[in-house]
Amino acid sequence: MDASSRTPVRQRRGFVPASPKPQQARLAPRSSRALALVTRLFFFFALLVFVGFISAVLLGAAVYLSIAREIPDPSQLEVRQSTFASTKVFDRHGNLLVEFT
């Protein structure tokens, strides 16, 4: 007997192991499928919240800008103040108590 007959088959030079038999695709265990579903739902919900937040910010900015356009310039308010009528507060006898301008 020569030395090559005593060495195990896997250690022999030129040994090519047999290819494994193709296995049928197995379904993942239930817990792993449930985890995948929960993960997908979480990311869907997170995306929905993100899109909702961005939409709310854009809508708020649009409303703010539309209201800001209608507000008059402060210098115009000073001019208009002189044209406003003052408010006078009288007591029951007709005496002037205070006047707001």
ZIBEL-V822130 format. One line per field, one symbol per residue. psi: psi as a letter, one per 30 degrees, with the letter a starting at -180 (. if undefined). burial: I if it has 24 or more other C-alpha atoms within 12 Angstrom, else O. A space follows every 50 residues. Layout:
psi = ???
burial = ???
This chain:
psi = klffffkleffkkgkjlkklkklkkkklleeeeeeeeeeeeeeeeeeeee eeeeeeeeeeeeeeeeefefklkeeeeeefeffkklkkklafggkkelkk .
burial = OOOOOOOOOOOOOOOOOOOOOOOOOOOOOOOOOOOOOOOOOOOOOOOOOO OOOOOOOOOOOOOOOOOOOOOOOOOOOOOOOOOOOOOOOOOOOOOOOOOO O
